[in-house]
């Protein structure tokens, strides 16, 4: 099992996959809803944390 650090646990759980009544897995992250001008209307988690795109 991978140890969790603050960067991982500070993000909220966004999705849970269930098997019956048990949580089989969960995914943490951040999200932001913005308007056309870029004003944040709603946010969950650390939306200012840098995100690095995957290489193609």
Buried (B, 14 or more C-beta within 10 A) or exposed (E): EEEEEEEEEEBEEEEEEEEEEEEEEEEBBBEEEEEEEEEEEEEBBEEEEEEEEEEE
